């Protein structure tokens, strides 16, 4: 199956080819996920047709011939003139600083495809300094209501790692995420992966001027105008982990977003480090369960410096194989 490609337009502006524009129109449609895009592209490849021709099948044909679900078939059938729709969206997004990058094209992080396989986003919407995604990436995620010690430790770690050239990746939420983003952007670079469409995302409100002077990248994988949904937050967490060499989770409870990101890291075999100044209640339960399953605890008052963290990452060995986690009460990602 051939990947979409960038081609040089008559105006000298880099554009997507027809296949890429069809992928853009698909990924901008509510109800069309990675599995649907993969199925359509595979059908086009097997039949020797263009993706545009496959998308022209009727709603009934999409269900009957490609086994799409009724909602997915409707979403695809509702896309009229996919090449024109994709081109129009690309131009509209460019005006607000967002670029559409299909998998396989320059700018798409290969590590997403390696870590996620068929679950990798078929297209990303990117804003800011995309070169940050070519650097070593470290995920820093955590509680929206962290202790002071945990917040201070997150700021310190993010700042020193970013200053050394590491891109700090997080989800843009209040608490630990925001503390890490601000510290990283102040001393190096940071990447945010929101759970909403990138055209709707409003990051670090009140700091627009401050951001212009710093290095950051925003990574969207949902339709540009998509509103927040719980399922999108879980998908976003998986992308954060997949982009990163290791994950440092601050004060995860035994449920919720930080817990999900932590379990996802364990399932992917990524080094997982926990930092907690609170060992009571839900945070204590989350901490103890994750340590039992292979996470390494760090002391918020004695955080490792860059070389020490690099050694810990290199020496990390998963305690159990990822498929055993379900036996110990860890949910599927």
N, C-alpha and C positions, 0 to 999 in steps of 0.2 A: 504494500500500500504506500503510494507516494505521499510525502508530506507536502503541505502547502508551501509555497515559496514566495519570497519578496521579489518583485520585478521592478525595473526602473521605468517609470512612466514618462510620457512625452514631455511633461513639464519639468522633469528632473526630480520629481518627488517620488520617494520610494513607496510602492503600493503592494498590496497583496494580489496574488493571481486569483483566478476564478474559484479554485478550490478553497483558498484561504478565505475569500469573501463569503462563500457559502458557510464555512465553519463559523465565521463571525455572526452571520444571521441566525444560525442555529443556537449559538451560545448566548445570544442576546434574548432568546425566547424563553419565557417562563415555562417550566415543565419539560425542558429538554436538558437532560443530564449527560455526563460523560459516556454512559453505557449506550444511550440512544445515538449519540454522534458516532461512536465506534461502530455500532451496528450498521448505520447508514453508509459509512465510508467503506466498511468491509463488503457490503452488498454491491456498492459501485465497483469496487476492485474485482470482485468475483464475476460480475456480469460484463466487465469491460465498458462500463458507462461512466459518465461524469457524475459527480456528487449532485450537481444541479439536476440532472435527469432523474436520479433516484428520488430527490426531494419533490419532483413533479408528480409522483404517484398519488393517487387519490387517498383520502383518509382510510377508506376500506382496504385499498391495496397495501398501504403501509401496515395495517393490522394483519391482513391475511398473508402477505408475502414475506414481511420482515418480522412478524410477531411483535410489533410494537404494542404497548399498552394503549387503550383508547385515549387517555389524556395526552400521552406523548405523540400519538398519531395525529390528534387534533392540532397540537402545538406546531408540528412540522407542516401539516397541510395548510395551516393559517398563514404561513410565510409565503407571501407572493413576491415573485421576482427576487429570489434570494441574493443574486449577485448585486443587483441595484440596491437592495436593502442593506447588504453588508457594506457596500461602498459608501452609502449615505451615512451609516452609523460611524464608520471609521473617520469620515471627515468631521462629523459632529463632535466626536470625542477628541479629535486632534485640536479642536478649537479650545478645549478646556484642559489640554495637556495630558491626555490619556492615549496610549497606543495599544492596539490589539495585536497580540503576538501568539500565533498558533504553536502548538507543540511541534518541535522539529525545526523551527525557524530560529534565526539568530536572536538572542535575547531571552529565549525560553530556557530556564534552568534545567539542565539535563538530570540533576539529582532528583527532581520531581518524578520524572519518568522512571528512573532507576528504583526509587523507593516505593512508588505507588502503582506502577504497572498500568493496567487498564483503568484504574481509578484516578489516574493523573488527570488534571484538568486539560481538556483538549485545546484550550485557549486561555490566555491570561490577559487581563487589562492592566497595563502598567503605567504608573506615573512617577515622576521624580527621577532620581539618578539610578538607572537600571544597572549600571556597572557594579553597584553594591552587591548584586546577586551573584556575581562571579567570585566574590571573596569567600573566605571561610565564614560560615554562619553559625551562630550560637543562639538557641532559643532561650529566652528568659520569660517565664510565665508565672502567674500567681494570683493570690487572693486580691479581691477588690477592697478588702478591709484588712490590710496587713498590720502586724505589730510594727512599732517604730524601728526595732532592731532589724526586722526583715526588710523593710523599705530602705533603710540605710544600706544594708548589705547589697540589695539589688542595684541601687544607684552606684555603689562603689564597683561592683563587678562589671556592670554594663559600661561604666566610664573607662575602666582600665582595659577591658577587652576591645572596646571600640578604638581607643587610642592606639592599640597595637595592630589595628587593621582588620579586626573581626567585625562583621556586620551583625548587629543584635536584632533578632527577629522576635516579634511579639504581636498580640492581637489588637492593640489600641484601646483596651478596656481601662477603666479607672483602677487605681491602686498600683500594684506591682508593674503591670504592663506600661502604664504611663510613666512611672518613675524610671523604668529602664529605657524607654524611648528617649526621654528628655536627656538623661545622662549620656546616652550613646550619641545622640545627635550633637550634643555639646562638645564631644571630644573626638568623634569619628563619624560613624554612619549607622543608620538604623533602617529596618524595613518593617512596615506594618501590613498585616493581613486582616482586613476587616471582614465582618460577617454580613455585610450589606454590599449592594452594588457600589462600584467605585464612584460613579457620578453622584450618588447620594451621600457618600461618606464625608463626614465633617470631623476632621482629626485635630485634636489639641486646639479647640476653639479659643479664640482670643490670642493665639500665638502665630497667626498667619505671617506677619512680618518677620518674626523670629525664625520661622522655618525656612524662609527664602535664603537665609544666610548659612544654612546648614545642610548636611548631606542626608537625604532620606529617600526612600522608595516606598510606594504603595502598590500592593499586589491584589488585584481583584480577580475573582474566578466565578462570579455570579453575574446575571444580567445587570448592566450598569445602573438601572433604576430599581433593583431589587431591594425590598425592605427587609428588616431583620427577621429571621426565623430561627427557631431552636435548631432545626436540622442543619441549617447553613453554618451555625456556630460550631457544630461538631465537625463538619467538613473542613471548616477553616482551621480548626485545631490540628487536624491531620496534616494539612498543608504546611503549617508552621513547623511541625516535627519533621516532616519529610525534607524541608529545605535545610535543616540544621544538622550539624555534626553531632551535637549533644543538646540535652535539655536540662535547664536548671529551673526547678519548680519551687516556688516560695509559698509555704504554708497551705498546701492543698487540703481541702476537706475530703471526706470519704465519698463525695459525689460532686457533680458540677463540672465546670469547664477545665479547671486546673487538674482535677482528678482524671478527666477524660484524656487530656494531653499527656499526662504522666503514664497512663496505661497504654496509650498509643505508642509512646516511646519504647516501653517495655516490649510491646508486640513487634515493633520494627527492629528490635535489638539495638536501639540507640542508647548510648550512655545517659542515664538519668540520675541527677543529683537533686537532693532535697535540702531546703533551708527552712528551718522553723524555730521560732522563739516561743511558740505556743504548742504545748503537747496535750492540751485538754480538749474535751468534747470532740466535735467532728474533725477538727484539724489534727488532733492527736490520733484519732482512729485512722485517718487518711495516711498520716506519716508512718504509723506502725505497719499498716498493710503493705504500703509501697516498699518499705525497707525489707519486709519479709519476701517480697517478690523480686528483689534485686537492685533496688535503688540504693544509692550511696548518700549517707547523711553528711552535710557540711555544717560547721558551726558558724552561725551568723556573726559572731564576734571575732572569728579567726578565719575569714574567707581566704582561699588560696589565691596567690598572685597568678599572673599569666602562665609562667613556666610550670608552676605546680598544678594548675588546672589542666594544662596540656598533658602532663604526665598521667593525671588521674583518668583523662579521657582515653589515652593510649593503653592504659592498664585495665580498663573496665572490661569485665566479662559478665554477660548476662547470667543470672542465677539459674533461670529455667528457660526452656525453649518457649517461644511466644505462644504456641498452641496449647501449652499447659496452664496458661493464666486463668482460663475459664474455670478450671478445677478449684481455683482458690478465690472465687467470687469476683474476679475482674471481668467486667462486661466486654463484649466485642466492641471494636472501634467502629 
